Amino acid sequence: MTAGATGEIYRIDWLPGTDTLHGTCHCGREHTSQDPIEMWEWMLAHPNGHSPQEPPEHQSRGNSS
């Protein structure tokens, strides 16, 4: 799938050897499902279907000595 005018990229991968689909929304959230319709509904419901993934907190690791 190509990026739209907003540059949003939605990705769905099939996990070989299974009936499972793994989707990644443009916001970084991930979801798995065996139902392709449910997968697209989840993605296209953004932001109502899920909240954006929080970036990992960068904790300072100072020298304790």
C-alpha positions in Angstrom: 0.0 0.0 0.0 1.3 3.5 -0.8 1.2 6.5 1.5 -1.7 8.8 1.2 -1.6 12.6 1.0 -0.9 12.7 4.8 2.0 10.3 4.6 0.3 7.8 6.8 1.5 4.2 6.3 -0.5 1.2 7.4 1.1 -2.2 7.2 -0.4 -5.7 7.4 1.9 -8.7 7.3 0.8 -12.4 7.1 2.6 -14.6 9.5 3.7 -17.6 7.4 2.4 -21.0 8.5 -0.5 -19.4 10.3 -3.8 -17.7 9.6 -2.6 -14.7 11.6 -2.2 -11.2 10.3 0.0 -8.7 12.1 -0.8 -5.0 11.6 1.1 -1.9 12.3 -0.7 1.5 12.3 1.0 4.7 11.3 1.1 5.7 15.0 3.2 2.6 15.9 0.5 0.5 17.6 0.4 -3.1 16.7 -2.4 -5.6 16.5 -2.9 -9.2 15.4 -6.0 -10.9 14.1 -7.1 -13.8 11.9 -9.9 -11.7 10.4 -8.7 -9.2 7.7 -11.9 -7.1 8.0 -11.4 -6.8 11.7 -7.8 -5.8 11.1 -8.7 -3.0 8.7 -11.5 -1.8 10.9 -9.0 -1.5 13.8 -6.5 0.4 11.7 -8.9 2.8 10.1 -10.6 3.6 13.4 -7.5 5.5 14.4 -7.4 7.4 16.8 -10.8 6.1 18.1 -9.9 2.4 17.9 -6.6 2.8 19.8 -4.4 5.4 21.2 -0.9 6.3 19.8 1.9 4.2 21.2 3.9 6.2 23.8 7.6 6.5 23.0 9.9 4.7 25.4 11.0 6.9 28.2 14.7 7.7 28.0 16.0 7.3 31.5 19.3 8.8 32.4 21.9 6.3 33.7 24.2 8.5 35.6 27.3 7.3 37.3 26.4 6.2 40.8 29.9 6.3 42.2 
